[in-house]
Amino acid sequence: MLIDHFNETWKELKAGTLEDGHPFKVCSLATFESQNHIKQRIVNLREVTSDKTLLFYTDSRSSKIDQIDNNPNASVLFYDHRIKLQVIIRGIIKIHSNDEIWEDHCIKIEGRSINDYNTLYPPGKKINNPLAVKRTQKINFAVLELVPENMEYLKLRDEPNRIRAVFTKENEEWNKKFLIP
């Protein structure tokens, strides 16, 4: 039964990258803003790799890059209201900004999406007019790769009980245990 919940988690994560409107497409990424503060933001899940890592895109000048450089520990929260499934994944983030993974994804940015990465100034800089953002030809793009170490599964079903499990990766193997919901 535990393996079914583990497999369901990965199936739903993969669906989040493939199906338009799937609730796992949009999630909340939490990083350490400072030693005592956590910063959360909404991100789009772009890919689940064959190695079971999660890929996200960001502006390479965003504050989250410095946060990850200082402390690569992060967590991502997913929730699918249709099936009442919450998944929290904790792990280490690797930043890709000029390697094969970066190249594979940089060529996928097209159309209006380019505007997410070609502003003259970095994200978060104060401006007077949001309609007068200056753009450049340079693409300030990075891929964030979350390497999961721990996943928490919570199915908020009505009957007979909610189901909660934790999956912890140790020596390339996933240990699976039920928890009290």
C-alpha positions in Angstrom: 0.0 0.0 0.0 2.8 2.4 0.8 4.3 1.9 -2.7 1.0 2.9 -4.2 1.1 6.3 -2.4 4.7 6.8 -3.4 3.9 6.0 -7.0 0.8 8.2 -6.9 2.9 11.1 -5.7 5.3 10.8 -8.7 2.4 10.3 -11.1 0.7 13.5 -10.0 4.0 15.4 -10.1 4.6 14.3 -13.6 1.0 15.1 -14.6 1.7 18.6 -13.2 4.3 19.1 -16.0 2.2 17.6 -18.8 -1.5 18.5 -18.2 -2.8 22.0 -18.7 -4.5 23.2 -15.5 -3.2 20.4 -13.3 -3.0 21.7 -9.7 0.6 20.5 -9.3 1.8 22.8 -12.1 1.8 25.7 -9.6 3.4 25.2 -6.2 5.0 27.1 -3.4 8.8 27.1 -3.1 10.3 28.0 0.3 14.0 29.0 0.8 15.9 30.5 3.6 15.9 34.3 3.2 18.2 34.6 6.2 19.2 32.4 9.1 15.9 33.1 10.9 13.5 33.8 8.0 11.9 31.7 5.3 10.7 33.2 2.0 8.0 31.5 0.0 6.9 32.2 -3.5 4.8 30.6 -6.2 6.7 28.9 -9.0 5.8 26.6 -11.9 6.9 23.0 -12.0 8.6 22.6 -15.4 9.9 19.0 -15.4 10.2 15.9 -13.3 13.5 14.3 -14.5 14.1 10.6 -14.9 16.2 10.8 -11.8 13.2 12.1 -9.9 14.4 15.6 -9.5 12.2 18.7 -10.0 13.0 21.6 -12.3 11.8 25.2 -12.0 12.8 28.4 -13.9 13.9 31.7 -12.5 15.6 35.0 -13.4 19.3 34.4 -12.6 19.4 37.7 -10.8 16.5 37.0 -8.4 17.0 37.1 -4.7 16.3 33.4 -4.5 19.6 32.7 -6.2 21.6 34.4 -3.4 19.3 32.6 -0.9 20.1 29.2 -2.4 23.8 30.0 -2.7 23.8 30.7 1.1 21.7 27.7 2.0 20.6 25.2 -0.7 18.0 23.6 1.6 14.4 24.2 0.3 10.9 22.8 0.3 8.1 22.8 -2.2 4.4 22.5 -1.3 1.9 21.0 -3.8 -1.9 20.7 -3.3 -4.5 19.1 -5.5 -8.0 20.2 -4.3 -9.7 17.7 -6.6 -8.2 14.6 -5.0 -7.4 16.3 -1.6 -3.7 15.5 -1.9 -1.0 17.6 -0.2 2.7 16.8 -1.0 5.6 18.5 0.7 9.1 17.8 -0.8 12.3 18.8 1.0 15.7 18.7 -0.5 18.7 20.5 -1.9 18.5 22.9 -4.8 21.2 23.0 -7.5 21.4 26.1 -9.7 22.0 25.6 -13.4 23.0 28.7 -15.3 25.5 27.6 -18.0 25.4 23.8 -18.5 23.6 21.2 -20.4 20.4 21.3 -18.3 20.4 25.1 -18.7 20.9 24.9 -22.5 18.1 22.2 -22.9 15.7 24.5 -21.1 16.8 27.9 -22.3 15.8 27.0 -25.9 12.3 26.3 -24.7 11.7 29.9 -23.6 9.7 31.6 -26.3 7.0 34.1 -26.9 5.8 36.2 -24.0 7.8 34.0 -21.6 11.1 35.7 -22.7 9.8 38.8 -20.9 10.2 37.0 -17.6 14.0 36.9 -18.1 15.0 40.0 -20.2 14.4 43.0 -18.0 17.2 45.5 -17.7 17.0 45.5 -13.9 16.7 42.5 -11.6 13.4 41.3 -10.1 12.4 43.3 -7.0 14.0 46.6 -8.1 11.8 49.6 -7.3 10.4 51.3 -10.4 8.0 54.2 -11.0 5.8 52.7 -13.8 5.1 49.0 -14.2 4.2 49.6 -17.9 7.6 51.1 -18.7 9.9 48.1 -17.8 13.1 48.3 -19.9 14.1 45.2 -21.7 17.4 43.9 -23.1 18.5 41.2 -25.6 20.2 39.3 -22.7 18.3 36.4 -21.2 18.9 36.3 -17.4 17.8 32.7 -16.9 18.5 29.9 -14.5 17.1 26.4 -13.9 16.6 25.3 -10.3 16.8 21.6 -9.7 15.4 20.3 -6.4 17.0 17.0 -5.4 14.4 15.5 -3.1 15.6 14.0 0.2 12.2 13.7 1.9 8.6 13.7 0.8 5.5 13.9 2.9 2.2 12.7 1.5 -1.2 13.6 3.1 -4.4 12.5 1.5 -7.3 14.4 3.1 -10.0 11.9 2.3 -13.2 11.8 4.3 -13.5 8.1 5.2 -12.4 6.0 6.9 -9.1 7.9 7.8 -6.8 10.4 6.2 -3.6 8.9 5.0 -0.2 10.3 5.8 3.1 8.9 4.9 6.7 10.0 4.7 9.2 8.9 2.1 12.9 9.5 2.9 15.8 8.9 0.5 18.8 7.2 2.0 21.6 5.7 0.0 19.6 6.1 -3.3 16.7 4.1 -1.8 13.4 5.5 -0.7 12.3 4.4 2.8 8.5 4.5 3.2 6.5 4.8 6.5 3.0 5.7 7.4 2.4 8.5 9.9 -0.5 9.4 12.1 -2.5 12.0 10.1 
